[in-house]
Every structure is written in structure tokens, then in C-alpha cells.
């Protein structure tokens, strides 16, 4: 019989989508109390692989990632998703009901996991209305699945995700066995 053991810690990250770089900067600052200081911040990418958010956020969106500077337990993902949803609501105005989209998740040496409030066949229920999906796996490079979002599947974030994975590996090496 298998014996239970605690999971390895993970490196939390958040994808930020907004219509301009000022909103991205405000979002990064608002995330710090939730995630701690940033260990890595990605370049700003054009979010142009889908128009999924165009109706609620407008056209010409930008995307950026913030990666925490410390490892943490994976159990906190539902709490982080609820906290980022609350932040999105704080950014909302009467004229722009959703100026930012914040998508938290975590990274391990083997995968990128993202949180969602939407259930689909490939998502696993965690708790408190939060689901998780393995968006990318890592095996000699980042691998997408049939459900991977087009921007992740395109490979445009792979270099940054490699940097985040390297940070995760370095942090894991510091954890006592």
C-alpha cells in the first residue's frame, strides 16, 4: 500500500491580461500582497491568438506573467483564484466592467497548472467552486494538449516558462529533504 507524503512545493504565477501597460503595472502591484514579491516578470506579449475577451475587455489586449519569488504548497490555488477574482472586481468600473483578467496557477518541474471556475471534461474539481487543469506538461520542452489555450500552445511563452521552471528547480534544491 502506498504511504501518504506531503506534495513538493510549487512556484505560483499569474497571467495578467489588460488593455494597456499601466493596468498591467497596477495589477502586478495589487498581486504582491497575495503572492509576495515577484521572482520573475515576463515581457509584455500581444494577446492576439483569440478574441475571447474582446466583448468584455476590448480589442488589442496585452498579456504578462508574474512569478512568485518563493515556493509554496499547491493547496493554496483555490484561495489565490478567489483573491484574484476579488482584485478583478476592484478594478472594474461602470464603463469598463472587466479591465483586467488575472489567471493564477502554479508551475512545477513537470507541468503548468491553471485555476478556473469553469468545469470541463479535462478539469479537476479542487474546492470552493475552483477547478484546475494541466495546461502544459514538460518533457524535453513544453508540450501542449488538445485543450491548451492557443496562446500557450503557440510556444510564445516557452522561453519565459523555461526561466520560471529554472527558478523553480533552484528553489527546490534549497528545500531540505
Secondary structure, 3 states (H helix, E strand, C coil): CCCCCCCCCEEEEEEEEECCHHHHHHHHHHHHHHHCCEEEECCCEEECCCCCCHHHHCCCEEEEEEEEEEEECHHHHHHHHHHHHHHHHHHCCCCCCCCEEEEEEEECCCEEEEEECCCCCCCEEEECCEEEEEEEEECCCEEECCCCCHHHHCCCCHHHHHHHHHHHHHHHHCCCC
